[in-house]
Amino acid sequence: MNLSSNHLEAPDSTKFSTKFAPLSSLIDLYLFNNNLTSEFPHFILKCHNLVHIDLSGNYLTGPIPTTIGLISKLSNLSFSDNRLSGQIPKELGNLANLLELDLSENSLSGPIPKEICNLKNLSYLSLWENSFYGQIPNEIGNLTNLLMLDLSSNSFSGHFPKEFSDLTNLQDLLLSGNSLSGLLPMEIVNMTSLRILDISYNQLEGELPRSLASLINLQGLGVSMNYFTGIIPPDLGRNNTLSSVYLDNNFFTGEIPEAVCSGFNVVSIDVANNGFSGSLQKFLRNCSKLRWASFSDNQFTGDLSPDWTKYENLEALAIDGNKISGGKMNKDTYLAPFSTLRIQGALVKLAEDTTPTCNSIYSCSPQLRPHVRRKAEDEFDLGELGKPNLGQEIGGLSDLLHLSLDNNSIDQAIPYQLGNLKKIPNEIGNLTNLLTLDLTWNSFSGHIPKEFSDLTNLQELYLSQNSLSGLLPMEIVNMTSLRFLDISYNQLEGELPRSLASLINLQGLGVSMNYFTGIIPPDLGRNNTLSIVFLDNNFFTDFSQNQFTGELSPDWTKYENLEELYIDGNKISGDAGGLRCLETIFIKLSSFSKHDPDTRIIGKKSLQTDIRDVSELVDWRPLGAASPQSRQQLPRSSDPIPAWQPQKGPIPTTIGLISKLSNLSFSDNKLSGQIPKEIGNLANLLELDLSENSLSGPIPKEIWNLKILSYLGLWGNSFYGQIPNEIGNLTNLLTLDLSINSLSGLLPMEIVNMTSLQYLYISYNQLEGELPRSLASLINLQRLSVSMNYFTGIIPPDLGRNNTLSFVSLHNNFFTGEIPEAVCSGFKLAYIDVRNNSFSGPLQKCLRNCSQITWADFSQNQFTGELSPDWTKYENLEALLIEGNKISGDVGGLRCLETILIRLGSFSKRDPGTQIMKTYMEVQSYKSKERIYQ
């Protein structure tokens, strides 16, 4: 019986079972891709003759019943993409005839029962995207008929079992996104049928075994994001089968073996962030089929001047962070020319029908993985070049909008042609539209060219961390568009020109660490745009290290936003009473001769060690105001930060002893296990960020007792269970981010108590039910993301009534009804994405007040009616997606959309004068390292 993809609903498992109970002779049952929302349908357990069961793509909840093991004739069983919870029943091991078992994309947990390893006939086993933990049982080697094993995106730990080598028929082994450690065993040589091996995003170490090169059928190899060291096996790829190789983010050294490309079949390769060296051109010689390649951040050297015409499939190439020079490109090739610029990379083939000439290529920072393809961007990043020859030719890239040369070793004067914007190679263009110029962290010498004043469109100019000398030219007055000017950490001298005050758009000014003298231009800041000013370490006024004297006792209560005050090195007395906002931050008051006893001065100590070594922090005491000589200086953002190695293992329970902690961040590590309940003892905690780890289990109830918490970030883990009603205790919370986990159940009504909440992110979970109406009572809510869940019903009618919402993402749920007009009532909404729901009603009614909208996706719903608003008032609109509806109308006036992206598949009539560029981007969203809220 095949009833798949029919939108069947069964909210009551009892009624569901009654309808099917008589079918005791049923052999095949296909109910995949429906809307079954009940617990596991127990009528199945009475169908003892079933051979095939496929209930994937539904919303089944609860545990898998143990009696499933009684259906002894089963050969194919799929419960994937549901909401099943609990552990795998060991009784599944009784299904001796089972050939395929798919339990992926659920909320199952616990270890793999050893009984599963008794299924000797099993050829397909998929458990990915659950919350399984513990070691992979050694008995897995008993499944000698396995062709595909997928255990990725769980929390498995321990070593890579040697017993995998017994799986001589296995073709695909997928173990990424776990916490496996230790070495990759040499016995892998026995897995001669292996085609795909993906062990990325684990904690494996040591060298890749040379026996890896003996896998004669290997097509795809992924070992990214581990701790592998040493060289790549010299014969890897010798069998001419490899097409995809991902070695990035490890500690590999030496040259990449030429054998990797010897078969001319490699399509994608990523070796970024390692210690590879040698000639890149030598390696590329045979890689004529390459489409995506990243060699960034290694130690490759030499000239790169191959015959680029043979790389006709190449779409993305990144070579930044090396010491490579390049030759000229053929003007007929698809690549942007390297020429004198020796570029970081090149986005090659743009949108379909786009002529790939140099004038139409703006971006040199492509997303390299084939999973995500980005459009060209208006930037050109040449960061971390070796020793480029920055010649006069740089002067004329006329279509260039952003130029970054930061963090290089350029030690020559800046060529004057950069200001003249004259000719350089015709295949590059001209620079007349430059908006951003970043030359920081080099060794530039000489004067700042007066010709910079010709850059009248320039908004951001960064020249810090060089050896520039001389005066700041008066002609800077002509740079009227300038918003940010940073010339700090140079050897500039003289007075700041008074014309600096004429820059009416200037928001940020940095001239620190130079030899400037004299007074500050009296009218600087008169235009009320300046928000950031750094004048320190010159020979004019900063507040600290000067000769200020006298009493300092203003009415501190009016400085309610003050977080840091530096007045040390003067001769000042006074008190700091009333500086409440400084009590948990930092203040240097070494020059104060008397102190208000009610003012608490807190010292901070940087944590630069393993998180398990918390005893040092437990002994740390607050800094006493009476002993300023022992203070710890708070490092500024410009200070170098020590390299940080990702932490792994559980969070120690003793973390709860650091009672004065106000900010705790362990984000983007490899932590595993559960959150210790002792964190609930940190009563002073303001911010807690545990995002991007491998933490699992339910969120401990003690977290909800942290009454003064303002930020809680738990996204990108494997937490499961329900969000408890106690969440309403966090009345001071500004940001709540629980996205990309496996949380289930309803969104509690008690969220109404979180009156301070500004940002709510709960996307990519398994939440269900209706959004509580109390959500509309959050008067400060600015950003709401509930995408990729199982929410149903209507949107709270008053959502947005308080005129604060600017970002709303509801896509991929089961919402119905109309979008409330209140969502747009405040005219602040800039982003809305409601695609893939069942919204209905006239779309024009919703859009009426959305004049500030920049991005809107209403696709794949049931909107109807005419769509012919006054498009001219939507001057900020960049993307509008409305296909998959029943809308008519025209798009006259959408000028800003002509070169961006619009999909209008549902329009029945169009304004013939409107040019529509059809750009289809191939984008696949991941729940891994890349954060996605759209």
Buried (B, 14 or more C-beta within 10 A) or exposed (E): EEEBEEEBBBEEBEEBBEEBEEBEEBEEBBBBBBBBBBBBBBBBBBBBBBBBBBBBBBBBBBBBBEEBBBBEBBBBBBBBBBBBBBBBBBBBBBBEBBBBBBBBBBBBBEBBBBBBBBBEBBBBBBBBBBBBBBEBBBBBBBBEBBBBBBBBBBBBBBBBBBBBBBBEBBBBBBBBBBBBBEBBBEBBBBBBBBBBBBBBBBBBBEBBBBBBBBBEEBBBBBBBBBBBBEBBBBBBBBBEBBBBBBBBBBEBBBBBBBBBBBBEBBBBBBBBBBEBBBBBBEBBEBBBBBBBBBBBBBBBBBBBEBEBEEBEBBBBBBBBBBBBBBBEBEEEBBBBBBBBBBBBBBBBBBBEEBEBEBBBBBBBBBBBBBBBBBBBBEBBBBBBBBEBEBBBBBBBBBBBBBBBBBBBEBEBEBBBBBBBBBBBBEBBBBBBBBBBBBBBBBEBBBBBBBBBBBBEBBBBBBBBBBEBBEBBBEBBBBBBBBBBBBBBBBEBBEBBBBBBBBBEEBBBBBBBBBEBEEEBBEEBBEEEEBEEBBBBBBEBEBBBEEEBEEEBBEEBEEBEEBEEBBBBBBEBBBBBBBBBEBEBBBBBBBBBEEBBEEBBBBBBEEBEEEBBEBEEBEEEEEBEBEEBEEBBEBEEEEEEEEEEEEBBBBBBEBBBBBEBBBBBBBBBBBBBBBBBBBBBBBEBBBBBBBBBBBBBBBBBEBBBBBEBBBBBBBBBBBBBBBBBBBBBBBEBBBBBBBBBBBBBBBBBEBBBBBBBBBBBBBBBBBBBEBBBBBBBBBEEBBBBBBBBBBBBEBBBBBBBBBEBBBBBBBBBBBBBBBBBBBBBBBEBBBBBBBBBBEBBBBBBBBBEBBBBBBBBBBBBBEBBBBBBBEBEEBEEBBBBBBBBBEBBBBBBBBEBBEEBBBBBEBBEEBBEEBEBBEBEEEEEBEBBEEBBBB
